Amino acid sequence: MKIYANDYSLENIKLEFHDEKLSLQEKNNYLIDNFFALINGWFEPYSIEIQIKSYKSLNYENYYEPTKSFYKALQVTKDGINTNIDIYKFWENTVPLTVKELDAESVKRIMNITVSENNFEEEKISLNSISCGTGLYLLPVNNLSEDLILRNNLNSEKAYPITIINNNTWIEATLKNSGTLWTPIEFTFYTDGISLKLNLDLNWDLYSKRNQEGHQFLKNIIKKMLEKGWIERN
C-alpha cells in the first residue's frame, strides 16, 4: 500500500464550539477533555505542545481576550517513548517537560500548577492552545497484506514500519529518517477567549478524500464532535 505524505495540508477540517455560560476555567478544562475525547481509540499522543497565556475579562460575562502579561509554551512528552521518534514541533523555544502518563488529568495538573504560581490582580492565566503531531496512529485500513510505502512530494518512496496491536495496524510518527518530516494529522485545539476551536490538518492522503476508507473513518469521528455541539466552520 502506498501513502502520499505531503509537505502541506491536503485537507483541513475546522470546528468551533461556543457556550457563553462557560467560565475561563471551564473552557480550559473543556478544551483539554475534548482533545483527549477526539483522539480516544485511534491516536495515542507521545508529545504535545501547550501554550498558556494571560487573559483579561471583557465587559460582558465569560468573554476574555489574551494579553501580554504572561506567556509560557511547554513541550510535554511521555516518558519512555521510542528513541527513533522525531518529535513534531509547532512552536520554537518551548520548555521541555516529561510526564509518566500523557492524559487529560496530567495536562490539567500542569495547568493548575502554572496558574497557582502566577497570580495577577485583574487578569487570569489559562490554556491558549494544545497542538500535537507526534504519536501512535491507527491505520484506517482492513487487513493490510502488503508493505506500507511512503511517497513524499518529491516522488521518492520508502518503506515505513508498521506495528500490529490487537490485530489492528498502527504507525508511529514521525520517525527519524522515514522519508518525510510531516506527520499524518496535525491536531490544534485553541481558544480566542470567546470560542473554542479545532483544526485538523491532513498531511497524508490516508485520511483525506483520496482514500475513501480512511476518509469515512475520520468523518465518523468528526460526527461525534458535532453531536456534542461543535459546528463546522470555514
Secondary structure, 3 states (H helix, E strand, C coil): CEEEECCCCCEEEEEEECCCCCCHHHHHHHHHHHHHHHHCCCEEEEEEEEEEEEEEECCCCCCEEEEEEEEEEEEEEECCCCCCECCCCCCCCCEEEEECCCCHHHHHHHHHHHHHHCCCCCEEEEEEEEEEEEEEEECCCCCCCCCCEEEECCCCEEECCCEEECCEEEEEECECCCCCCCCCEEEEEEECCCCEEEEEEECECCCCCCCHHHHHHHHHHHHHHHHCCCEECC
